[in-house]
Amino acid sequence: MTTDQFSVEGRTAIVTGSSSGIGRAIAERFADDGANVVVSSREQENVDPVAEGIREAGGNALALECDVRDQDAVDAMVDATVEEFGGLDILVNNAGASFMADFEEISENGWKTIVDINLHGTYHGCQAAGAHMREHGGGVIINLASVAGQRGSPLMSHYGAAKAAVINFTSTLSFEWADQDIRVNCIAPGFVATPGVASQMGVEAGDIDRTEVDRRIGTSEEIADLAQFLASPASSYLVGETVTAAGVPRIGEGG
């Protein structure tokens, strides 16, 4: 029995927001499996070490500075990817941001900033990557949402609203682009022990036992596993889906 259908070897992938956390884990997972990987972040100095680590491990990586709020910058990232690796097969729209505040305390600028990064950044990525994929035989797009976009998100109403829009956008875009051989899906993680979450909750990734079923916090590597599945031919019959990765469901807890 073969497992080749789970491979992304030989493909080229862009992973936005990949200087740390989930994005970095996805980029490293793809590279470890033989993909060419573009790691990107708003600060070049943050992605250079990630790309260097991938290359030291024998992989192929290109580090690019890119603010996903800027369509020109995203277009340039796609152009640089194609120039470096000869094409683009996979886009992971992972870049995101948030902060915690009661709704009445969120300024218009704060609201727009979070929506701009999480929603418009996904739009910009799909526009730029999609233009190439439509002309070169298709591809795979994976959008990162959140359980906050499915259940609501007290103290992060701006973030929850943006991620809910990403989920709806994924469904719509997958329908529109299916006949052009572009497969669009979405991942909605719950709590994941990224550096940011660890600082807030005091739970480090090293404290988590993947063999334990009864938990509601996961690791970046577990989300990377799911991303590889969605990027690979193994998920060829999944189109427009949002896969929730949030541990034990909150049954009987209301809401």
CORBELFEN-V692985 format. One line per field, one symbol per residue. ss: DSSP state (H for helix, E for strand, L for the rest). phi: phi as a letter, one per 30 degrees, with the letter a starting at -180 (. if undefined). burial: 1 if it has 24 or more other ideal C-beta (glycine too) atoms within 12 Angstrom, else 0. A space follows every 10 residues. Layout:
BEGIN
ss = ???
phi = ???
burial = ???
END
This chain:
BEGIN
ss = LLLHHHLLLL LEEEELLLLL HHHHHHHHHH HHLLLEEEEE ELLHHHHHHH HHHHHHLLLE EEEEELLLLL HHHHHHHHHH HHHHHLLLLE EEELLLLLLL LLHHHLLHHH HHHHHHHHHH HHHHHHHHHH HHHHHLLLEE EEEELLLHHH HLLLLLHHHH HHHHHHHHHH HHHHHHHHHH LEEEEEEEEL EELLHHHHHH HLLLHHHLLL LLLLLLEELH HHHHHHHHHH HLHHHLLLLL LEEEELLLLL LLLLL
phi = .ccedcdcei ccbcbdhcda idddddddde dddjddbccb adbeddcedd dddddddjcc bbcbdacddc edddeddddd ddddcilbcb bcdceaaaac adedcddddd ddddddddcd ddeddddddd ddddcbijlb bbcccadddc cjaeibdddd ddddddddee ddddddcddc icccbbccdc dbddeddddd cicceddccd ddddabbcce ddddeddded dcddceccbi cccdbbiddd dicih
burial = 0000010110 1111111111 1111111111 1111111111 1100011001 1011000011 1111111110 0011001101 1100101111 1111111100 0000010001 1011111111 1111111111 1110000111 1111111111 0010011111 1111111011 0011001000 0111111111 1111011000 0000100100 0000001111 1111111111 1110100111 1111111000 00000
END
